[in-house]
Amino acid sequence: MNENKKNKKDMRPKQDIPTILSRVSRPKKAVITAGMPYANGPVHIGHLAGAHVPADIYSRWMRLLVGDENVLFVCGTDDHGSTSEVAAKKLGKTTQEFIGEVHAKQSKTMERYSIGLDTYTGTSKEENYEAHKELCQDFLRNMHANGMLDKKTSQQWFDPKLNMFLPDRYVQGDCPNPECSNTKAYSDECDVCGKNYDPHELKNPISAVSDATPELRDTDHWYLNMWKVTDQLIEWLNTKQKTWRKPILQEAFGTVYPCVTFTNKSEPAYKEIKEELPKHKSRYAPGRKVLVQFENLADLASGKKQLEDKGIECDLNDGWAHRAITRDVSWGIPVPTDIEPGMEGKTLYVWPESLIAPISFTKVALKKKGLDPELYKEFWTDPEAKVFQFLGTDNVFFYVLMQGAMWFGVQEDPMRQALKGEFQQTDVFSNFHLQINGEKMSKSKGNFYTGDQLIDEMGYTADQVRYFLSTLSLSEKASNFDFEVFKAKNAFLAGPMNAAFEKPISACHKQFGGVVPKGELIGKTEKETLKIVQQYTKFMEKGEYPKALGALENYARIINGLFNQYKPHDDRFDEKERTDALYSCFYILRNILVMLRPFAPETMDKLRVSLNLPESVYSIDELAKEFPENHKIGEQVEYFPAVDAE
């Protein structure tokens, strides 16, 4: 029995810091992107919480792992499309003038929040536009050559006064539901009664832009055929089962698996042949339907035939897989006219354009660093590199299925996974919406806050806001910006967390002449450091920031415990224990400095100066090192300030 226990113990993985760090996945290169704000308004805390702060934290985490020179964090404004064009028209400004003003304000907010972008550009900015246009048009040419684009005719609202086609949301009228009195229903759905309908059913339509009566006109567009690469999408998504967040996988798999529906009146006939069908899942669907979901296209074809042979009339559930990717909008990337006749004057829809944009932004970032823009291939087309994208959960369809299909669609052969030298599929982190005091943010309700307001009007530092946003569980559910909880968290930072920073620095200056004496790690310092390194690396890799911060807060409390037990600030106690305790505190402080830097970069830079450590300390491998021997420190300053906000 004892021998068996000994053998089991010997089989356990080594548990020391260098070994733990050696197991952390380190890509050769890394690009981090954040959801692109529309160029039509300020950056609010919802943007910061859901995309930009999480992405910045991850980019700083990647820099700890593989170094600044191997990481690019890119973002920019989503300039094209009717949203910016219409907003500019209403203000009597040119589109470019309007976008320039918005971009400048957004860029300033990003800087204030230490969003450490290598570039914050825009799809229409001069530094980016030509290369971006060329890349977008290359995508269209390659997708068309691979049979991924289908040309279809549809009807769309046209404003005769402005001489432009209108997006559905820019046409309003009387809801066609006789039981509904909404006079501002959208052209395809009513957000009062929830009814969906065809645009021609809308009564008394009005252009929301000019007040003219719009007309429905025929127009041709390209539709992306995602159905063609359904099996490839499923194969790729299956490789993410253990690493991606559950809500992303649930939505993606719930959409991408090929399926058919039939009336529930046919359910008895279906049950008779259920066991004979290819492997599948079934569930009830709206409209008294049964939905049958197969694992691949071949099984779908076989299963559909068996069902129809049984007399069950099936409808293919493939609406998700055919999306128009061109628009009749003048403000956009022009569609090449040499691919197919009849596409003159069309532009690329802003959604597929925004998926391509981070590649163009990478080129801009490289050029700003004085490097060859063509080095973007080392970041986007190498299987040993990684691209991590942060976005709102309502954009999962676009970033996973549409982008995945587009990436397959530009390969030499779209019917397989990417080879080296082709665009590699990306990793996606999604977040749910941020609420304010339990409600969705709304300007009309007065609970809409820009990122700047929390700093300018309430007196908080950017790091305090960043820290709090990082404690919210947006990766799992919609979370609440509760100002009372926010104040409590900042009281913790200004209290116990600050004390963990200040006590060792103060004691070192008062009792040890400002020099940290060489000592031994005392108490539970070594055990808890091993534990935090395991936890931190695991949580950061998965983007589980609330868990990482919870673990770091517990780790910081060890400093207060060492002061309570060994009194390094009081020369009446044992000198050896005081020396060891102080050395242990600074060892812990150095580790906190490294691990907390992604969350509170400005504050940690202040702490780094106080500890008199070089910027090279910002490396995950520092956690495997001892604190410098007989090290002279700098002065104590204010770290997390106390804020008396109303």
N, C-alpha and C positions, 0 to 999 in steps of 0.2 A: 504493500500500500504506500509506504513512504517512498519507495523507489519510483512508483508511478507518479507521485506528486513531484518528485525531483525532476523526472523526465519532462513532465508538462511544463514545469517552471523553466527548464532549459530551452523549451521550444518557443517560448514567448519572444516576440520581437524585442530587440534592444531598446531600452528606454533611457536615452540620454539626448541632450539637446542637439548635438551635431547629427545624430541619426534621425531624429524627428525632422529636422530641417532638410535632410537629404531626401526625404520621402515626399516633400512638397513639389507639386508639379510646376515646372518653370519653363514656359514657352521660350523659343528662341527670340521671337519678337511678339509684341502685343499692341493692338489698336483697341482703344476704348471709345465708344460713341455714346452720345446721349440723344434722346428724342429731340428733334429739331423744332424750336418754337416757330409758329407762324410769325411773319413779319407784319403783325397788325396790332401789337399791344405790348405792355410791359411783361417782364418775367415775374410771375406770382409765386407764392410759396408752394403751390401745388406742383408747378414745374420743378422747383428746386427739390422738393421732397421725393417726387416720383422718378425723376430722371437725372438731374444735373449733380446734386450732392452725392447720390449713390454712385454715379459714374465716376465722379472725381475721387471718391474714397477708393474705388477699385483701381483707378489709374495709379494712385499713390501706393496702394498695396502692390501692384505690379512693379512699380519702380523699386520698392523694397526688395522684390524678388530678383529682378533681372537687370536693374540699373536704368537710369534716365535715358541713356542713349538707345535703348531697345524698346522704348514705350512711346506711343503717340496717343494723345487724347484730343479728339477732333470733334467739332460741332459747328453749327452755323444756322442762320435763319433760313426758313423754308419760304423763299421769296415769290415763287411763281404761282399761277392760278388766279382764279377770280376773286378769292378772298382779299388779297392785297390790292388788286386792281380796283375792286368796287370801293374798298375803304378809302383809297386815294381819291377816287372820283367824288365821293361824298364831301371830302375836305377841299376839293378844288386844287389838288396838287398832282404833279406827275407821279406815276407809280414809283419810279426810281428815287425821287425826292422823299416821298413818304417812307419808303423802305429804309433809306439811309438814316432818317431820324430815329425810326424804331430800332434799327440795328445798333446805333450808338448807345441808346438807353439800355438795351438788353446787355450789351457788352460791358457797360459800366457796372451793372448789377452782378454779372458773373465775376468780374474782378473783385468787387467788394466781398463776395462770398468765397473768395479764394478758390474759385473753380479754375483749376490750373490747366487750362486748355493750351495746347500747342498752336492751335488756331481757332478763332471764332470768326468764321467768314460767312458767306451766304451764297446761295445758288446763282444769284444774278450779279454778284460783285465782280468788278473788273479783274481782280487777281485770280478769279476762279472760272469765270463764265466760259471762255473759249475751250479750255481743256475739259470742262464739265459737259459742254454741249457735244464735243467730239466723242466723249465716252458714252453718253446717253445714246447718241446715234449709232455707235458701234453695237451697243446692246440691242437696239431695235433691228439692225441689219442681221446680226447673228441669230436672234430669236426668230426672225422671219425666215431665214435660210433653213432653220431647223424645224419649220412647220409649227412653231409655238404661237403664231399670231393668226387669228381668223378675222376676216373682214365681215362686218355685219351692218345692216341698216336699221336704225331705230328712230323714234320721234323724240324731239327735245324742244323745250320752250325757247322761243326766240323773242327778244325785245326789239320791236321795230323802231322805237324811238332812239335807242342807243346803238342799234344795228349790231347786236351781239347775242349769242346764245347764253342762256342763263342756267346755272346749276339749280337743281330741284329746290334747294333751300332759299333761293332768291325769288321764288314764286309762291304767293300765298292766295288763299281764297276761302270760299265757304266749304266746309266739310260736306262730302256727299252723303254722309250718314244722316238719314232723316231724323234720327233721335238725338243728333248733336247740333248745337247752335254755334260752334266755333267758326268765327269769320276770318281767322288767321291760321287756318290749317296749311301745312306745307303741301307741295304739289303731289307728293306720293304717300304721305301719311299724316294723320292727325294726332298731335301729342296730348289732346284732351280726352278723346274717346278711344284712342289706340288703333283705330281702323287703318289698314293699308289698302291702297287702291291704285289704279292706273292713272297717270297724269291727266288723261283726257276726261276723267270723271270729276275732277275738281270744278266747282262752280264759281263763276265770277272771278277768274284768276286775275291777279294784279302783279306787276313787276315790283318787287320790293326795292328796286334800285331807282326806277324812273316814274313809277305809278302808271306806266302805259299798260295796255291790255296785251299780254304776250300771246304768241301764236305757236302751235305745235308744227314743227317742220321736220322733214326727213333729213337724216344726216348719217354718214358712214363713219365707222370707227373700227380700230383694231381691238380685238379681245384676246387677252392672254389665256392660252389653253393650258391650265394647270392640270387638267384631267390626264393629259398625256404622260405626265411624270408622277402620277399618284403613287405608284409602287416605289419609285426612287425616294419620294418624300417620306413614305412610311419606313423604308429601310434606314434612312438617315435618322429619323426621329427615334427609332428603336435604340440607337446608340446613346441617346440622352436620357434613358429611363432612370438612371441612378444619379444623374447630376443636375438636371433641370428642375425648376420649381414645379410643383404639382399642378397649379392652375394653368400654366403654359401647356403642359402635356395634355391635360384634360381637354382644353379647348382645341388644341391642334389635332389630337387623335379623334375627338368627337366630330371634327369636321372632315378630316382627310380620308378616313376609311370609306371605301365605296359602298353605297347602299341604295336600296330601293324602298318604296313605300307602296302599300295597298290598303284598301278599305278594310276596316275591322270585320266586315261581313264575311271576308274571305279567310278569317282566322282559323275556323275549323278545318278548312282544306289545307292551310299551311301546316297545321299541327300534324296532319296525317303524313306529311313528307318531311317534317322538320329534321328527323334523324338522318335522312338521306342527303340533305343539302351539305355543301361544303361548310367548313367551320365558320360559324357566324354568331352574332349576338342580335337579339331582337328586343324591342321596347315599344310602348305605345307612343304615338306622336300626335300633335295637335290636329284637329279636324277629323277625329275618329279614324285615325290611320294606325297601321302597324309599320314600324321601320325595321328593316333587316339589314344589318351591317356586316359586310364580308371583309376578309383580311387583305385581298389584293384584287386587281382587275380581272384576272383569269377566273378566280372563284366567283366574282360578281357575275361574269358572263354565263358561267355554268349554272349558278344558282338561279339567276333570272330566267334562264331557259326552262329549268325544272319547274319553277313556279308557274310560268306561263303555260307549260305543257299540262299543268294541273288545272288550268282554266283561271288562274289568278292574274288579273290585270295589274301590271306593275308600272310605277313611274320611277324613272331614274332620278335620284336625288343629287344632281350635279351642278346646281345653280352656283355654288361657291366657287366652282372651278373655271368659270368663264366670266372674266371681269374686263370691262372696257379699260384700256390703258392709254387712250388718246382722248383729246377734248377739242371743242371748238372755242378755244380761248386764245386771244392774241398774245397775252402775256405768259410766255412759256417757252420751253425748248422746242424748236420746230422739228417736225417729223421730216426725215429725208425724203425728197421727192423722186429719188431714183430707184426706190424699192418696188413700189406698186402704184399704178395710176389711181387717181381719185382721192389721194390723201394730201393734196395740196392745201396749205393753210391750217392744217391740223397741228396741235402741239401735244407733247407728252403729258399725261395726267400727273399731277403733283405727287401722288403717292408712289408710283414706281420710280419717279424722278428722285424723290427723297431717299429711297433705298439705295440708289446709285451714288448719291451725293457724298456720303462719307469717304468713298474711294477718291473722289475729286478733292475733298478736303485734305486727305492724307498727302496728296501731291502738293497742295498749298503749304502744309506744315513742313514738309521736307524742304521745299524751296526757301521758306523763311529761315531754316536752319543752315542754308547754304549748301544743301545736298541736292543730288540729282532727283527730280520728281519721279523718275522711273523706278527708283528704289521702293516705290509703293508695292511692287510685286513681292518683295521680301516679307511684307506684312500681310498681304491679302491672298497670295497664291502659293504659299509654302505650308505644307501639312504640319510642320513643326512650329509654325506661328499660330497665334490665336487672335480672333476678333470678338470682343465682348460688347454687346449692345444693351443699353438700358432704356426702357420705354414704359409707357402706361399700359396696363393690362388690356385696355380696349384696342390696342394696336397690335396685339399678338398675331392676328390673321395676316396682317401685311408683312411684318418682320419675319414671320416663320414660313407661312405657306406661299405668299406671293413672292417674297424675296427668294425663298428656297427654289421655287419653280423658275424664277428668272435666272438664278445662278446655274441651274441645270440647263436652262434654255440657251445659254451662250457657250456652253462647252462644245467641243468638237463632236461629241456624242452625248446627247442629253439623257440617254437611257442607261446611265451608269453613274456611280459616285465620282466626285472630282479627282483628277490626277494632279500631281505636282505641276505647277505652272498654270493651273486653272483656278478660278475663284473658289476658295474653300468656304464651306457653309459655316455660319457664325454661331456663337453662343449667345443666348438671349436671357436677360433678367427683366422680368416685368414687375410692376408695382401697381397696387390698387390706388384709388383716388384718396386724396387727403380731404377730410372734412374739417369744418371750423365749428367748435362747440356743438358737435353732433349733427350739423347740417352741411349739405354740399355748398361750396363757396358760391356766392351770388352777389353781384354788384348791387342789384336792386334791394337785397336784404341788408346790405351794409356789412356783410361778413366776408368780404373779399379783401385779401391783403396782398400787396406786392412785397417782394423781397426787401425793397428799400424801406418800406414803412416800419418794419420791425426794428430796423437800425435807427432810422431818423426820428421816428415819433415815439418809440418806446425805450430807446437807449440801450438795447442789447447789442452785444458784439456778434459778428457773423459766426464766430466759432460756437457761441452759446446756442444760436439757432440751429447750426449744422449738427451739433451734438444731440439736441432734442429730436430733430427730424430723424436722426439715425437710430433713436430708441423706439420709433414707431414700427409696428409690424405690418408695413404696407406690402411686403412680399406675400403675405397670407390673406389679408382682408383690408377693406377700407378702414382707415384709422383716423383718429380724431386729434386735431390740434386744440387741446383743452388748455386754456391759458393758466388755469390753476395748477395743472400738472406741470406745465412749462415752468412756472415760477418755482415749484417744488424742486424740479430737476436742477434749476439754476442755483437754488439755495444749497443743494448738495455740492455742486461744482465750486461755489464760492466758500463753502464750509469744509466738509471732510476732504474733498479732493484737493483744494488749495492747501489744507493743513498737511497733506501728504507731501506736497512740494516744498512748503515753507519750513516745516520743522527741521528736516535734515540740513537745509541750507543755513538756517539761523543758528543751529547748534554747532555746525562746522565753523562758522565765523566766530562765535562767542567762546567756544571751548577748544578749538583745534587750529586756530590761526588761519582759517580759510583754506586749509589743506585737508583733503580726505585721506586719513592714514590707511595704510595697508592693513587689512584685517581678514578674518575668516567669515564665511557665510554662517549665520547663526539662526537658531530657532527653526521655523519651518520654511525658511527662505528658499533653499534648494528644491525641496519637495513641491512647493507651490509654484516655483518658476517652471519646473518641468511640466506641471499641470497646465499653466497658462499658455506655454508655448504650444502644447498639443491642442488646446481648445482654440486659441487664437488662429492658428494656421488653418484649422479645419473650418472654423466659422467664416473666416475671410474668404477662403476659396469659394465657398457657396454663397457669399454675399449676405450672410446672416448677421447683420450688424447689431441688432439688439442683444443677441447672445454674446457677441464679442465684447461689447461695452459692459455688459453685466459681469462678465468674467474679469475684465480689466478693473472695474470698480472694486471687486472683491480683492484683487491682487494689491491694489493701492492701499487697502485697509490694513495690510500687513505692516506698513510703515508705522501707522498709529499704534498698532499692537506692540511693535518693537520699542517704541518710545515709552509706552506704558510699563513695559516689563523691565527694560534695561537702562532707561534714563540716560541716553547719551548726552543730553543737555545739562546734566547735573553731576558735577565733579565729586560729589560725596559718595557716588557709587563706584563699583569695581571698574577699574580703568580698562582692563582687557575686554570685559563684556561690553562696556560703552564703545570701545573702538570697533569691536566686531559688529555691534548693532548699527553704528553709524555707517560702516563700510557696506553692510547688508542693505541699508536704506538707500544708499546711492546706487548700488547695483540694481535694486528694484526700480529706482527712479529712471536710470538709464534705459531699462527695458520698457518702462511705461512710455518714455519719450519716443522710442522707436515705434511702439505699437499704437500709440494714440495719435501719432502724426497724421495718418490719413483722415482722421475725424476732425481734429482741431489744429490745423497746420500753423496758424499765426501764434496761437498760445504755446504750442510745442517749440516753435522757433525762439520764443522768449525764454522758455525753460532750458533750451539747448545752450543759449548764451549764458544763462545763470550757471549751468553745469560746466561751462567752458569746454564744450565738446565740438569737434569739427562737423561740417555738414555731411561728411562721409559716414557719420554715425547712422544715417538713415538707410540702413541695410538690414535685412532680416538676419543676416549672418552675424551681426553684432550681438545677437542674443546668446550666441555660443561662447562669447568672450567674457573675461573678467573685467571688472571696472579698473581703470588705470590706477597704477600704484602711486601713492603719495601725490595725489592730483589736486592742483590748486583750482578753486572754483571762482566764479564771478559773483555778482551781487544779486540779492533777491529783488524781484520786481512784482508788480501786480500781474496775476495770471488770469484767473476767471473772476471778473469784477462782480461785486454785489450790485444788483440793479433793483431799485425801489420803483417798480413800474405799477401804475394804477390799473 
